[in-house]
Amino acid sequence: MSILVLLPLLLLLLLLRLPLRLRLRLRLRLRLLQPKKQKLRISEESAKRIAEKWDKAADTFVTGGAWHQHPLVVRTYKQRLASGSESFVAHIREKYGVRAKCLSIGCGDGGIEVEMVQAGLCETMEGIDLSPVPAELRERVKFSVRNAEKDLEEQGYDLVLFTHALHHIFDLEAMSTAIRDRIMDPTKGILVLEEYVGPVRWQFPPTHLNAMADLLKRLEADYPERVQHIRQNPLWDGNAFTPPDAESIKKDDPSETIRSNEIIPVLSQYFALVESVPLGGSFFQWIFHNAYNALKDDGAGQEIVQKMLDAEMQAISNGKVTSDYVFQVWKNPQQ
Ligand SMILES: C[S@@+](CC[C@H](N)C(=O)[O-])C[C@H]1O[C@@H](n2cnc3c(N)ncnc32)[C@H](O)[C@@H]1O
């Protein structure tokens, strides 16, 4: 037998003969030698910056330059979200029944939360956000201004909701543990997401970038002038699309898409998936970026947007790109 096989065998025998106390001490020493996995934590300063940013968010969206403000996009997105029912809220109510105690984390202005109460899906609804919600919404929903990564003590909810907020969470593992083991009722609770789960800080892989460029090229043949306007977006340089600058995104909001691409893998370690609906938005949202005027809701604008929506969903169905926005329902695996 060669020395290379003998030596590890001898070492193993020696180790097994060591008293337990010594073996434990040795294991501890070895663990201390390993580099520590850095934990992502939200700092007080970041929390303040995020709250300030989202306080002013309503002003940022009034320009009409975002993809989710085009009437045809809004209609299509809502239809996908409703999954064949009249609305998103109606779908949840029909499929999962009335919920006694609902909680929305990162509720923002609380629009959907009020709708959930008014439509009879949630008997009670509470919302948490770093920034305050408008006073007029606080009648139907109990809101509190808090950092969900620090101050979550709630228990026994049968619906926990994130709409575009889980992609702002630094410590997804701690959040998942808190929801599964404390916040959510283990027997009937559901975790509902309408979320961005795409690349961190919108840094798209070449597959996305090429798909965007191809689509625009194809549209250019039929709508040269409109596409010329779309290309005026500073993110387009000739035929190539450059992702937005990651550093500026981080500076604007340190939590923005901080671990978005890890949301589904992390959740699947803690919960069981019940329902998943692709909502799109994968490359479309950035082709569209600041191109609202080129794509107004007139005949040609509608045609272009419809072609973009169809091409994107086809690319998602073919597995060429992933759906960056999803609607999902998760439950405790013990249920
Ligand atoms: C993109 S907005 C979504 C708001 C709303 N849910 C919606 O769909 O319109 C993200 C929200 O998450 C909130 N947020 C981010 N980090 C948070 C934290 N650690 N605790 C509580 N709220 C947080 C922000 O203040 C912001 O209102």
The ligand as an SDF file (V2000), in Angstrom:
LIG
                    3D

 27 29  0  0  0  0  0  0  0  0999 V2000
  -40.4300   49.3060   -4.4130 C   0  0  0  0  0  0  0  0  0  0  0  0
  -41.1930   49.8580   -2.9670 S   0  0  0  0  0  0  0  0  0  0  0  0
  -42.6530   48.8860   -2.9800 C   0  0  0  0  0  0  0  0  0  0  0  0
  -43.7680   49.4910   -2.1950 C   0  0  0  0  0  0  0  0  0  0  0  0
  -45.1230   48.7690   -2.2780 C   0  0  0  0  0  0  0  0  0  0  0  0
  -45.0970   47.4740   -1.6640 N   0  0  0  0  0  0  0  0  0  0  0  0
  -45.6000   48.6930   -3.7050 C   0  0  0  0  0  0  0  0  0  0  0  0
  -45.7190   47.5900   -4.2540 O   0  0  0  0  0  0  0  0  0  0  0  0
  -45.8710   49.7460   -4.2770 O   0  0  0  0  0  0  0  0  0  0  0  0
  -40.2340   49.1290   -1.6800 C   0  0  0  0  0  0  0  0  0  0  0  0
  -40.6960   49.5330   -0.2840 C   0  0  0  0  0  0  0  0  0  0  0  0
  -39.9690   48.7360    0.6700 O   0  0  0  0  0  0  0  0  0  0  0  0
  -39.6590   49.5660    1.7660 C   0  0  0  0  0  0  0  0  0  0  0  0
  -38.5390   48.9730    2.4930 N   0  0  0  0  0  0  0  0  0  0  0  0
  -37.2910   48.7080    2.0310 C   0  0  0  0  0  0  0  0  0  0  0  0
  -36.5280   48.1540    2.9850 N   0  0  0  0  0  0  0  0  0  0  0  0
  -37.3210   48.0350    4.0880 C   0  0  0  0  0  0  0  0  0  0  0  0
  -37.1050   47.5500    5.4200 C   0  0  0  0  0  0  0  0  0  0  0  0
  -35.9400   47.0590    5.7960 N   0  0  0  0  0  0  0  0  0  0  0  0
  -38.1380   47.6100    6.2860 N   0  0  0  0  0  0  0  0  0  0  0  0
  -39.3470   48.1180    5.9210 C   0  0  0  0  0  0  0  0  0  0  0  0
  -39.6020   48.5910    4.6970 N   0  0  0  0  0  0  0  0  0  0  0  0
  -38.6030   48.5540    3.7820 C   0  0  0  0  0  0  0  0  0  0  0  0
  -39.3460   50.9270    1.1370 C   0  0  0  0  0  0  0  0  0  0  0  0
  -39.4590   51.9860    2.0610 O   0  0  0  0  0  0  0  0  0  0  0  0
  -40.3870   50.9850    0.0350 C   0  0  0  0  0  0  0  0  0  0  0  0
  -41.5730   51.6150    0.4670 O   0  0  0  0  0  0  0  0  0  0  0  0
  1  2  1  0
  2  3  1  0
  2 10  1  0
  3  4  1  0
  4  5  1  0
  5  6  1  0
  5  7  1  0
  7  8  2  0
  7  9  1  0
 10 11  1  0
 11 12  1  0
 11 26  1  0
 12 13  1  0
 13 14  1  0
 13 24  1  0
 14 15  1  0
 14 23  1  0
 15 16  2  0
 16 17  1  0
 17 18  1  0
 17 23  2  0
 18 19  1  0
 18 20  2  0
 20 21  1  0
 21 22  2  0
 22 23  1  0
 24 25  1  0
 24 26  1  0
 26 27  1  0
M  CHG  2   2   1   9  -1
M  END
$$$$
